[in-house]
Structure formats: C-alpha cells, structure tokens
Amino acid sequence: MGDVVSEDDLARARRDPAYRQKLLAENLDRLLEALNFMRRVNDDSPESARQMREGVDLAVKLADRLQGLHKAPPYRAA
C-alpha cells in the first residue's frame, strides 16, 4: 500500500484546504485500489469480509469529506 501520512502532512492539511483535498483524494484512490485487490483475491473468510466492510465504510467517509470541502469554510484551529 505504500507510504503512511506523516504528522507534517496532517498539519499542512489542517492549514491548506487545497492540500487537504489532494491528500484525501490520494488516500481514497489508494483505499479503492486495495479494495479492488481484495475483491479480485476472492477470499471468502469472515476476516476478509470484515476488512472489506471497514474499507468500504472508510471510503464512503473519505468521499463525504471530499464533497464537504466544496461546501464548508476552511478549517480553523482553535
């Protein structure tokens, strides 16, 4: 799957809406690739099914956040 998001990436995403969108989109793409790989492997185990459900739930949340970026004002740290 590759690189893990660093603390610096997260801090920058909090400050920069364009970077936040890019980071979310890239990670959504990576997640969808992993889900497609799991689907092709066709593992019928309960653990694989649970991981697929969790991955799909996370993909939906990421997609919702990406769509919300166009509607919400930029994030402001308190």
N, CA and C atoms as an extended XYZ file, in Angstrom:
234
Properties=species:S:1:pos:R:3:atomname:S:1:resname:S:1:resid:I:1 pbc="F F F"
N         0.825       -1.190        0.000 N   MET     1
C         0.000        0.000        0.000 CA  MET     1
C         0.865        1.247        0.000 C   MET     1
N         1.996        1.219        0.639 N   GLY     2
C         2.867        2.369        0.471 CA  GLY     2
C         2.996        3.254        1.690 C   GLY     2
N         3.173        4.518        1.415 N   ASP     3
C         3.533        5.499        2.433 CA  ASP     3
C         2.388        5.785        3.406 C   ASP     3
N         2.797        6.043        4.632 N   VAL     4
C         1.863        6.456        5.674 CA  VAL     4
C         1.874        7.981        5.715 C   VAL     4
N         0.739        8.572        6.001 N   VAL     5
C         0.643       10.028        6.096 CA  VAL     5
C         1.402       10.476        7.347 C   VAL     5
N         2.277       11.447        7.185 N   SER     6
C         3.100       11.922        8.301 CA  SER     6
C         2.358       12.991        9.107 C   SER     6
N         2.879       13.272       10.283 N   GLU     7
C         2.334       14.342       11.115 CA  GLU     7
C         2.439       15.686       10.393 C   GLU     7
N         3.532       15.885        9.649 N   ASP     8
C         3.697       17.120        8.877 CA  ASP     8
C         2.611       17.253        7.812 C   ASP     8
N         2.292       16.126        7.162 N   ASP     9
C         1.216       16.135        6.158 CA  ASP     9
C        -0.114       16.525        6.797 C   ASP     9
N        -0.382       15.959        7.961 N   LEU    10
C        -1.641       16.267        8.651 CA  LEU    10
C        -1.701       17.733        9.074 C   LEU    10
N        -0.593       18.244        9.579 N   ALA    11
C        -0.556       19.654        9.990 CA  ALA    11
C        -0.778       20.562        8.784 C   ALA    11
N        -0.138       20.240        7.671 N   ARG    12
C        -0.311       21.054        6.466 CA  ARG    12
C        -1.753       20.976        5.957 C   ARG    12
N        -2.341       19.790        6.029 N   ALA    13
C        -3.724       19.616        5.575 CA  ALA    13
C        -4.693       20.444        6.414 C   ALA    13
N        -4.374       20.644        7.679 N   ARG    14
C        -5.233       21.471        8.539 CA  ARG    14
C        -5.173       22.945        8.144 C   ARG    14
N        -4.037       23.364        7.609 N   ARG    15
C        -3.843       24.772        7.237 CA  ARG    15
C        -4.229       25.084        5.792 C   ARG    15
N        -4.103       24.101        4.924 N   ASP    16
C        -4.200       24.342        3.488 CA  ASP    16
C        -5.327       23.499        2.874 C   ASP    16
N        -6.477       24.123        2.568 N   PRO    17
C        -7.615       23.363        2.029 CA  PRO    17
C        -7.298       22.623        0.723 C   PRO    17
N        -6.497       23.208       -0.150 N   ALA    18
C        -6.156       22.534       -1.410 CA  ALA    18
C        -5.325       21.282       -1.147 C   ALA    18
N        -4.390       21.391       -0.223 N   TYR    19
C        -3.565       20.230        0.126 CA  TYR    19
C        -4.424       19.163        0.807 C   TYR    19
N        -5.359       19.576        1.662 N   ARG    20
C        -6.261       18.648        2.338 CA  ARG    20
C        -7.060       17.860        1.308 C   ARG    20
N        -7.571       18.552        0.296 N   GLN    21
C        -8.339       17.874       -0.751 CA  GLN    21
C        -7.461       16.875       -1.492 C   GLN    21
N        -6.240       17.288       -1.825 N   LYS    22
C        -5.309       16.405       -2.539 CA  LYS    22
C        -4.997       15.170       -1.691 C   LYS    22
N        -4.727       15.373       -0.407 N   LEU    23
C        -4.393       14.269        0.484 CA  LEU    23
C        -5.561       13.293        0.611 C   LEU    23
N        -6.766       13.817        0.787 N   LEU    24
C        -7.947       12.954        0.880 CA  LEU    24
C        -8.162       12.182       -0.420 C   LEU    24
N        -8.037       12.854       -1.552 N   ALA    25
C        -8.248       12.198       -2.849 CA  ALA    25
C        -7.224       11.093       -3.087 C   ALA    25
N        -5.961       11.366       -2.772 N   GLU    26
C        -4.921       10.358       -2.964 CA  GLU    26
C        -5.165        9.139       -2.078 C   GLU    26
N        -5.562        9.379       -0.843 N   ASN    27
C        -5.801        8.262        0.062 CA  ASN    27
C        -7.067        7.504       -0.288 C   ASN    27
N        -8.064        8.184       -0.819 N   LEU    28
C        -9.257        7.489       -1.301 CA  LEU    28
C        -8.887        6.583       -2.475 C   LEU    28
N        -8.069        7.079       -3.384 N   ASP    29
C        -7.614        6.254       -4.511 CA  ASP    29
C        -6.860        5.016       -4.025 C   ASP    29
N        -5.973        5.201       -3.056 N   ARG    30
C        -5.207        4.072       -2.513 CA  ARG    30
C        -6.135        3.047       -1.860 C   ARG    30
N        -7.112        3.528       -1.126 N   LEU    31
C        -8.065        2.635       -0.469 CA  LEU    31
C        -8.881        1.860       -1.496 C   LEU    31
N        -9.342        2.538       -2.537 N   LEU    32
C       -10.126        1.856       -3.575 CA  LEU    32
C        -9.287        0.808       -4.306 C   LEU    32
N        -8.014        1.107       -4.541 N   GLU    33
C        -7.124        0.112       -5.154 CA  GLU    33
C        -7.003       -1.121       -4.266 C   GLU    33
N        -6.834       -0.903       -2.967 N   ALA    34
C        -6.715       -2.024       -2.035 CA  ALA    34
C        -8.005       -2.842       -1.999 C   ALA    34
N        -9.151       -2.166       -2.006 N   LEU    35
C       -10.425       -2.878       -2.003 CA  LEU    35
C       -10.610       -3.688       -3.286 C   LEU    35
N       -10.222       -3.137       -4.409 N   ASN    36
C       -10.315       -3.881       -5.668 CA  ASN    36
C        -9.396       -5.095       -5.657 C   ASN    36
N        -8.204       -4.944       -5.085 N   PHE    37
C        -7.297       -6.074       -4.975 CA  PHE    37
C        -7.921       -7.169       -4.116 C   PHE    37
N        -8.482       -6.777       -2.975 N   MET    38
C        -9.113       -7.765       -2.092 CA  MET    38
C       -10.280       -8.463       -2.788 C   MET    38
N       -11.018       -7.719       -3.578 N   ARG    39
C       -12.153       -8.305       -4.301 CA  ARG    39
C       -11.668       -9.336       -5.327 C   ARG    39
N       -10.567       -9.021       -6.013 N   ARG    40
C       -10.025       -9.949       -7.017 CA  ARG    40
C        -9.471      -11.223       -6.383 C   ARG    40
N        -8.914      -11.101       -5.178 N   VAL    41
C        -8.374      -12.268       -4.485 CA  VAL    41
C        -9.489      -13.253       -4.146 C   VAL    41
N       -10.683      -12.725       -3.900 N   ASN    42
C       -11.872      -13.548       -3.667 CA  ASN    42
C       -11.714      -14.466       -2.457 C   ASN    42
N       -11.275      -13.880       -1.346 N   ASP    43
C       -11.147      -14.603       -0.075 CA  ASP    43
C       -12.499      -14.545        0.631 C   ASP    43
N       -13.097      -15.713        0.883 N   ASP    44
C       -14.428      -15.782        1.482 CA  ASP    44
C       -14.406      -15.857        3.012 C   ASP    44
N       -13.261      -15.615        3.618 N   SER    45
C       -13.174      -15.735        5.076 CA  SER    45
C       -13.937      -14.597        5.754 C   SER    45
N       -14.403      -14.836        6.975 N   PRO    46
C       -15.098      -13.777        7.728 CA  PRO    46
C       -14.197      -12.559        7.968 C   PRO    46
N       -12.916      -12.791        8.202 N   GLU    47
C       -11.989      -11.680        8.433 CA  GLU    47
C       -11.868      -10.806        7.188 C   GLU    47
N       -11.793      -11.415        6.028 N   SER    48
C       -11.716      -10.665        4.779 CA  SER    48
C       -13.000       -9.868        4.554 C   SER    48
N       -14.130      -10.462        4.841 N   ALA    49
C       -15.416       -9.766        4.689 CA  ALA    49
C       -15.481       -8.564        5.630 C   ALA    49
N       -14.999       -8.741        6.870 N   ARG    50
C       -14.992       -7.639        7.837 CA  ARG    50
C       -14.089       -6.505        7.350 C   ARG    50
N       -12.915       -6.855        6.829 N   GLN    51
C       -11.995       -5.842        6.323 CA  GLN    51
C       -12.585       -5.103        5.124 C   GLN    51
N       -13.282       -5.820        4.266 N   MET    52
C       -13.928       -5.177        3.117 CA  MET    52
C       -14.990       -4.186        3.591 C   MET    52
N       -15.804       -4.581        4.555 N   ARG    53
C       -16.835       -3.675        5.081 CA  ARG    53
C       -16.204       -2.425        5.692 C   ARG    53
N       -15.149       -2.622        6.474 N   GLU    54
C       -14.467       -1.475        7.075 CA  GLU    54
C       -13.873       -0.562        6.005 C   GLU    54
N       -13.288       -1.161        4.978 N   GLY    55
C       -12.716       -0.375        3.891 CA  GLY    55
C       -13.761        0.415        3.130 C   GLY    55
N       -14.890       -0.207        2.881 N   VAL    56
C       -15.976        0.478        2.177 CA  VAL    56
C       -16.522        1.622        3.036 C   VAL    56
N       -16.701        1.373        4.334 N   ASP    57
C       -17.165        2.436        5.234 CA  ASP    57
C       -16.194        3.615        5.238 C   ASP    57
N       -14.904        3.322        5.291 N   LEU    58
C       -13.900        4.384        5.275 CA  LEU    58
C       -13.907        5.131        3.941 C   LEU    58
N       -14.069        4.412        2.839 N   ALA    59
C       -14.121        5.055        1.524 CA  ALA    59
C       -15.303        6.021        1.435 C   ALA    59
N       -16.432        5.620        1.982 N   VAL    60
C       -17.611        6.497        1.977 CA  VAL    60
C       -17.333        7.755        2.806 C   VAL    60
N       -16.705        7.584        3.971 N   LYS    61
C       -16.381        8.734        4.812 CA  LYS    61
C       -15.405        9.687        4.104 C   LYS    61
N       -14.389        9.122        3.452 N   LEU    62
C       -13.445        9.965        2.718 CA  LEU    62
C       -14.137       10.711        1.585 C   LEU    62
N       -15.003       10.022        0.858 N   ALA    63
C       -15.733       10.667       -0.238 CA  ALA    63
C       -16.632       11.784        0.290 C   ALA    63
N       -17.290       11.544        1.418 N   ASP    64
C       -18.131       12.585        2.030 CA  ASP    64
C       -17.302       13.798        2.414 C   ASP    64
N       -16.138       13.569        2.982 N   ARG    65
C       -15.273       14.691        3.354 CA  ARG    65
C       -14.804       15.459        2.130 C   ARG    65
N       -14.466       14.742        1.077 N   LEU    66
C       -14.051       15.417       -0.158 CA  LEU    66
C       -15.176       16.288       -0.703 C   LEU    66
N       -16.394       15.780       -0.701 N   GLN    67
C       -17.531       16.558       -1.187 CA  GLN    67
C       -17.807       17.732       -0.262 C   GLN    67
N       -17.625       17.542        1.034 N   GLY    68
C       -17.863       18.603        2.000 CA  GLY    68
C       -16.871       19.743        1.904 C   GLY    68
N       -15.695       19.482        1.373 N   LEU    69
C       -14.692       20.540        1.238 CA  LEU    69
C       -15.181       21.639        0.311 C   LEU    69
N       -16.022       21.293       -0.621 N   HIS    70
C       -16.536       22.292       -1.559 CA  HIS    70
C       -17.653       23.138       -0.947 C   HIS    70
N       -18.213       22.657        0.167 N   LYS    71
C       -19.354       23.353        0.778 CA  LYS    71
C       -18.962       24.103        2.050 C   LYS    71
N       -17.986       23.562        2.780 N   ALA    72
C       -17.656       24.107        4.104 CA  ALA    72
C       -16.561       25.171        4.017 C   ALA    72
N       -16.560       26.088        4.953 N   PRO    73
C       -15.463       27.054        5.007 CA  PRO    73
C       -14.175       26.346        5.431 C   PRO    73
N       -13.008       26.916        5.161 N   PRO    74
C       -11.750       26.278        5.525 CA  PRO    74
C       -11.669       25.998        7.014 C   PRO    74
N       -10.988       24.924        7.350 N   TYR    75
C       -10.788       24.515        8.735 CA  TYR    75
C        -9.976       25.566        9.470 C   TYR    75
N       -10.392       25.882       10.670 N   ARG    76
C        -9.660       26.834       11.511 CA  ARG    76
C        -9.370       26.175       12.852 C   ARG    76
N        -8.107       26.068       13.207 N   ALA    77
C        -7.722       25.510       14.503 CA  ALA    77
C        -8.097       26.488       15.609 C   ALA    77
N        -8.531       25.970       16.718 N   ALA    78
C        -8.926       26.808       17.850 CA  ALA    78
C        -7.722       27.251       18.660 C   ALA    78
